[in-house]
Amino acid sequence: MAQRNLVRVLEGETVFPPPVWLMRQAGRYLPEYRATRETAGGFLDLCYNPDFATEVTLQPIRRFGFDAAILFSDILVIPDALDRGLRFQQGEGPKLDPIGPDEIAGLDPGRAEAHLAPVIETVARLRAALPDETALIGFCGAPWTVATYMIAGHGTPDQAPARLFGYRHPEAMAALLALLAEMSADYLIRQLRAGADCVQIFDSWAGVLDEASFEAFVVGPTRRIVDRVRAAVPGARIIGFPKGANALLPRYRSATGVDAVGLDWAVPFELARDLQRQGAVQGNLDPLRLIAGGQALEEGVDRILEALGQGPLIFNLGHGITPDAPIAHVEALLARIRAAG
């Protein structure tokens, strides 16, 4: 078996030039993705059809040769498995049936295994189809981020509905997060057993919480996931991405036990280097530099390589690639990273 450089980095090795993949690398900036999505119909049809999901996951690997593929799915498949009325409306983002504190005890995780079986089939197909040297990343949404959508019924700018819910109904919030942590861990275990080399936990809204809430809503549930996954899959490699956590990142790294910490673009290099002394880091180019291209892109890439390239680094954006990112700029990004070696 070829040595997968991303896995080596997760094990603490320094690989230079670093392995690179981009969050949302299968997406609307690619014409082949847009064509496949049009054929598939709705977004959820794309997620739950192994033929389509495998195809769109492979598209950026064929085009760019990234060092890792990430399963094409969505962070909200867990609440979908809980029958919370998930739907995607054009131009409006995801919608769910908002959950109240009295409904949490009635949530039934029993249908999740069958509901998510097509996703697990996609993982198995991907591992068989990918080049041997290309790592496969599975993922889930973190309990806090998933809970924000379940409580509000949609995305909000600062997650005020979920934060208020946590203050007013702490026991209900704890119960919801515990259920989501258990279901998410089981989901990741199935992905790893189906062929994923590692998994990432996306906590897109970690940065809106105060310190006490961060501990209760982010650190605690993430630790439960990590412990449950590693009990079932010893040595499982896990990346945590608590976007916006910044000064709380050292606590997140030490308390959750993740192998690598994903960094958004606002994380200072001094903090990033401190985190890297404990293990791998991933990130953290501003996605707008990728859109701008030219000098802005080149300087952004060079600074990250200079600051973090002497330790275990997975090169990535500080958040997902956007639909308006030019393909030529992605090619330039990869060329610059790979020329650095």
Secondary structure, 3 states (H helix, E strand, C coil): CCCCHHHHHHCCCCCCCCCECCCCCCCCCCHHHHHHHHHHCCHHHHHHCHHHHHHHHHHHHHHHCCCEEECCCCCCHHHHHCCCCCEEECCCEEECCCCCHHHHHHCCHHHHHHHCHHHHHHHHHHHHHCCCCCEEEEEEECHHHHHHHHHHCECCCCCHHHHHHHHHCHHHHHHHHHHHHHHHHHHHHHHHHHCCCEEEEEECCHHHCCHHHHHHHHHHHHHHHHHHHHHHCCCCCEEEEECCCHHHHHHHHHHHCCCEEECCCCCCHHHHHHHHCCCEEEEEECHHHHHHCHHHHHHHHHHHHHHHCCCCEEEEECCCCCCCCCHHHHHHHHHHHHHCC
